[in-house]
Amino acid sequence: MQMLTALILGIVQGLTEFLPVSSTAHLVLLPWAFGWDDPLLNSLTFDVALHFGTLVAVLIYFRADWLKLAAAFFQTLKNRRAAAPYERLAWLIIIATIPGAILGKLFGQYIEDALRNPLVIAVALAGVALVMLLAEKAAKSKNGAGTEEMTLPHALVIGFAQAAALIPGVSRSGATITAGLITGYDRASAARFSFLLSTPIIAGACLLKLRHFVHGFPEGEAGPFAVGALASAVSGYAAIAFLMGYLSRRPLNVFAYYRIVLAAAVVGLYMVGSASL
């Protein structure tokens, strides 16, 4: 049963990390709705596995971009300027990562302890859904810019949107793609920058937690780690590929409607559960 739980949660993590529906919300709500109490749910080892899988997915999908970004970054150190598109993009990603890193360090534990509540998640799901719909409506009235036209102020706006995704239910990809639309970029470019921006944050989360395993994983947790990481990586890659193709042709609306329906279902389940106490 633990391996099955690892498989299910790995798939859910991979899909919802990159689709704009909030991975944290689904990983909190799924056990809550079905009454799961497997110790795997609170395992630091498994948390690392899920993040490691999504990191592998985004690195493989955008491997060509990351090779160019790495080369461009070192070129800027040599030339002491960022002139070429990938040179500018590398520094914009670094700068836009800072708000999430700082706020995560300052408030991450508080948010983890205080805001993993079904009603908080429901409000965040519905609230961001409404912003997504408004952003899509505004985007129809203008031609979106490409990633190569990204400016520092816009990158910072998207970076703060990523920081807001610390709140369960917001969704990192949902917040950053929506911020990209609001600041004037086309959907595909907003999604691309969102996924590239997520990579340092996911990598940082993995590294911070891996330090607890300098002497190896606890006994019996290697199997669930492998299953969860593999499931998260495969489903994450599929989610990225799907969303990049989907957003090149269609709006975010279907994800906004899904979030609203899910928020309503959470409130309904919460009220039924409260009434039965």
C-alpha positions as CSV (number, residue, x, y, z in Angstrom):
1,M,0.0,0.0,0.0
2,Q,2.9,2.4,0.7
3,M,4.3,1.9,-2.8
4,L,0.8,2.5,-4.3
5,T,0.5,5.7,-2.2
6,A,3.9,6.8,-3.4
7,L,2.9,6.2,-7.0
8,I,-0.4,8.1,-6.7
9,L,1.2,11.1,-4.9
10,G,4.1,11.1,-7.3
11,I,1.8,11.3,-10.3
12,V,-0.3,14.0,-8.6
13,Q,2.8,16.0,-7.7
14,G,4.2,15.9,-11.2
15,L,0.9,16.9,-12.9
16,T,-0.1,19.6,-10.5
17,E,3.4,21.2,-10.0
18,F,3.3,22.4,-13.6
19,L,-0.4,22.7,-14.4
20,P,-1.8,25.9,-12.9
21,V,-3.9,24.2,-10.3
22,S,-1.6,24.1,-7.2
23,S,0.4,20.9,-6.3
24,T,0.4,21.8,-2.6
25,A,-3.4,22.1,-2.6
26,H,-3.8,18.6,-4.2
27,L,-1.2,17.0,-1.9
28,V,-3.0,18.4,1.2
29,L,-6.6,17.9,0.0
30,L,-6.2,14.3,-1.4
31,P,-5.2,12.7,2.0
32,W,-7.7,15.0,3.8
33,A,-10.6,14.1,1.5
34,F,-9.9,10.3,1.6
35,G,-8.8,10.1,5.2
36,W,-5.3,8.8,4.4
37,D,-3.0,8.6,7.4
38,D,0.1,6.9,5.9
39,P,3.3,8.1,7.6
40,L,4.7,8.5,4.1
41,L,2.6,11.7,3.8
42,N,4.8,13.4,6.4
43,S,8.0,11.9,5.4
44,L,10.9,14.3,4.6
45,T,12.4,11.6,2.4
46,F,9.3,11.4,0.2
47,D,9.0,15.2,0.1
48,V,12.5,15.3,-1.4
49,A,11.5,12.6,-3.8
50,L,8.6,14.6,-5.2
51,H,10.7,17.7,-5.6
52,F,13.6,15.8,-7.2
53,G,11.2,14.2,-9.7
54,T,9.8,17.6,-10.8
55,L,13.3,19.0,-11.0
56,V,14.4,16.2,-13.3
57,A,11.3,16.8,-15.5
58,V,11.9,20.6,-16.0
59,L,15.6,20.1,-16.5
60,I,15.1,17.5,-19.2
61,Y,12.3,19.3,-21.0
62,F,14.2,22.6,-21.1
63,R,17.7,21.1,-21.4
64,A,18.6,23.1,-24.5
65,D,17.5,26.3,-22.8
66,W,19.5,25.5,-19.6
67,L,22.7,24.7,-21.5
68,K,22.4,28.0,-23.4
69,L,21.6,29.9,-20.2
70,A,24.5,28.4,-18.3
71,A,26.9,29.3,-21.1
72,A,25.4,32.8,-21.4
73,F,25.7,33.3,-17.6
74,F,29.4,32.5,-17.6
75,Q,29.9,34.7,-20.7
76,T,28.4,37.7,-18.8
77,L,30.9,37.1,-16.0
78,K,33.7,37.2,-18.5
79,N,32.4,40.2,-20.5
80,R,30.9,42.0,-17.4
81,R,27.8,42.8,-19.4
82,A,24.6,41.0,-20.5
83,A,23.7,42.0,-24.0
84,A,22.6,38.9,-25.9
85,P,19.0,37.5,-25.3
86,Y,20.1,34.5,-23.3
87,E,22.6,36.5,-21.3
88,R,19.8,38.9,-20.2
89,L,17.4,36.0,-19.6
90,A,19.9,34.3,-17.3
91,W,20.2,37.3,-15.1
92,L,16.4,38.0,-15.2
93,I,15.8,34.5,-13.9
94,I,18.4,34.9,-11.1
95,I,16.9,38.3,-10.0
96,A,13.3,37.1,-10.2
97,T,14.1,34.1,-8.0
98,I,15.2,36.3,-5.1
99,P,11.8,37.4,-3.8
100,G,10.6,33.7,-3.5
101,A,13.9,32.7,-1.9
102,I,13.8,35.5,0.7
103,L,10.1,35.2,1.6
104,G,10.3,31.4,1.7
105,K,13.2,31.6,4.1
106,L,11.4,34.2,6.3
107,F,7.9,32.8,6.3
108,G,8.0,29.3,4.8
109,Q,7.8,27.5,8.1
110,Y,4.9,29.7,9.4
111,I,3.0,29.1,6.2
112,E,3.6,25.4,6.4
113,D,2.3,25.3,10.0
114,A,-0.6,27.8,9.8
115,L,-2.0,27.9,6.3
116,R,-2.3,24.3,5.3
117,N,-6.0,24.5,6.0
118,P,-8.7,23.4,3.5
119,L,-10.6,26.7,3.7
120,V,-7.5,28.7,3.1
121,I,-6.7,26.5,0.1
122,A,-10.3,26.9,-1.2
123,V,-10.0,30.7,-1.0
124,A,-6.7,30.7,-2.7
125,L,-7.9,28.4,-5.5
126,A,-10.9,30.5,-6.2
127,G,-9.2,33.9,-5.8
128,V,-6.4,33.1,-8.2
129,A,-8.9,31.6,-10.7
130,L,-10.7,34.9,-10.9
131,V,-7.4,36.7,-11.5
132,M,-6.6,34.2,-14.2
133,L,-9.9,34.9,-16.0
134,L,-9.3,38.7,-15.7
135,A,-5.8,38.3,-17.1
136,E,-7.0,36.3,-20.0
137,K,-9.7,38.9,-20.8
138,A,-7.1,41.6,-20.8
139,A,-4.7,39.5,-22.9
140,K,-7.2,39.3,-25.7
141,S,-7.0,43.1,-26.3
142,K,-3.3,43.1,-27.0
143,N,-0.6,41.2,-28.8
144,G,1.7,39.5,-26.3
145,A,5.4,40.0,-26.2
146,G,8.0,37.2,-26.3
147,T,10.5,36.1,-23.6
148,E,13.3,37.9,-25.4
149,E,11.5,41.2,-24.7
150,M,11.3,40.5,-20.9
151,T,12.2,43.6,-18.8
152,L,13.6,43.7,-15.3
153,P,10.4,45.3,-13.8
154,H,8.3,42.6,-15.4
155,A,10.6,39.8,-14.3
156,L,10.3,41.1,-10.7
157,V,6.5,41.2,-10.9
158,I,6.6,37.5,-12.0
159,G,9.2,36.8,-9.2
160,F,6.9,38.2,-6.5
161,A,4.0,36.2,-8.0
162,Q,6.1,33.1,-7.5
163,A,6.7,34.1,-3.9
164,A,2.9,34.4,-3.4
165,A,2.7,30.7,-4.4
166,L,4.1,29.9,-1.0
167,I,0.4,30.1,0.1
168,P,-1.2,26.7,-0.4
169,G,-3.7,26.8,-3.3
170,V,-2.1,29.7,-5.2
171,S,0.0,27.5,-7.6
172,R,3.5,28.6,-8.7
173,S,2.8,28.1,-12.4
174,G,-0.7,29.6,-12.1
175,A,0.6,32.8,-10.4
176,T,3.7,33.3,-12.6
177,I,1.9,32.5,-15.9
178,T,-0.9,34.9,-14.9
179,A,1.6,37.6,-13.9
180,G,3.3,37.1,-17.3
181,L,-0.1,37.7,-19.1
182,I,-0.8,40.7,-17.0
183,T,2.6,42.3,-17.8
184,G,2.0,41.8,-21.5
185,Y,3.6,38.5,-22.6
186,D,2.0,35.8,-24.8
187,R,0.8,32.6,-23.1
188,A,3.6,30.4,-24.4
189,S,6.3,32.9,-23.4
190,A,4.8,33.4,-20.0
191,A,4.7,29.6,-19.5
192,R,8.3,29.2,-20.7
193,F,9.6,31.9,-18.3
194,S,7.4,30.4,-15.5
195,F,9.0,27.0,-15.9
196,L,12.5,28.3,-16.2
197,L,12.0,30.4,-13.2
198,S,10.7,27.5,-11.2
199,T,13.9,25.5,-11.7
200,P,16.2,27.3,-9.2
201,I,13.5,27.3,-6.5
202,I,12.8,23.6,-6.9
203,A,16.5,22.9,-7.0
204,G,17.0,25.0,-3.9
205,A,14.3,23.1,-2.0
206,C,15.9,19.8,-2.9
207,L,19.3,20.9,-1.8
208,L,18.1,22.3,1.5
209,K,16.3,19.0,2.4
210,L,19.0,16.7,1.0
211,R,21.4,17.9,3.7
212,H,19.3,15.9,6.2
213,F,20.4,12.7,4.4
214,V,24.2,12.9,4.5
215,H,24.2,9.5,6.2
216,G,21.7,7.9,3.7
217,F,17.9,7.5,3.8
218,P,16.1,6.0,6.7
219,E,15.6,2.3,6.6
220,G,12.7,1.2,4.3
221,E,12.3,4.6,2.6
222,A,14.5,4.1,-0.4
223,G,11.7,2.2,-2.3
224,P,9.0,4.9,-1.9
225,F,11.6,7.5,-2.8
226,A,12.4,5.8,-6.1
227,V,8.7,5.2,-7.0
228,G,7.7,8.8,-6.0
229,A,10.6,10.4,-7.8
230,L,10.1,8.4,-11.0
231,A,6.3,9.0,-11.1
232,S,6.8,12.7,-10.4
233,A,9.4,13.0,-13.1
234,V,7.4,11.2,-15.8
235,S,4.1,12.9,-15.0
236,G,5.8,16.3,-14.6
237,Y,7.4,16.0,-18.0
238,A,4.1,15.1,-19.6
239,A,2.4,18.1,-17.8
240,I,5.0,20.5,-19.2
241,A,4.8,19.2,-22.7
242,F,1.0,19.3,-22.6
243,L,0.8,22.8,-21.2
244,M,3.3,24.3,-23.6
245,G,1.3,23.0,-26.5
246,Y,-2.0,23.8,-25.0
247,L,-1.2,27.4,-24.2
248,S,0.1,28.1,-27.7
249,R,-3.5,27.7,-28.9
250,R,-5.9,28.0,-26.0
251,P,-6.5,30.3,-22.9
252,L,-6.1,29.4,-19.2
253,N,-9.9,29.5,-18.6
254,V,-10.4,25.7,-18.3
255,F,-7.9,25.7,-15.4
256,A,-9.6,28.6,-13.8
257,Y,-13.0,26.9,-13.9
258,Y,-11.4,23.7,-12.5
259,R,-10.0,25.7,-9.6
260,I,-13.4,27.2,-8.8
261,V,-15.1,23.8,-8.9
262,L,-12.4,22.3,-6.7
263,A,-12.7,25.2,-4.2
264,A,-16.5,24.7,-4.1
265,A,-16.0,21.0,-3.5
266,V,-13.6,21.6,-0.7
267,V,-16.0,24.0,1.0
268,G,-18.8,21.5,0.7
269,L,-16.7,18.6,2.1
270,Y,-15.6,20.9,4.9
271,M,-19.1,21.8,5.8
272,V,-20.3,18.2,5.7
273,G,-17.4,17.1,7.9
274,S,-18.1,19.9,10.4
275,A,-21.8,19.1,10.5
276,S,-21.0,15.4,11.3
277,L,-18.8,16.2,14.3
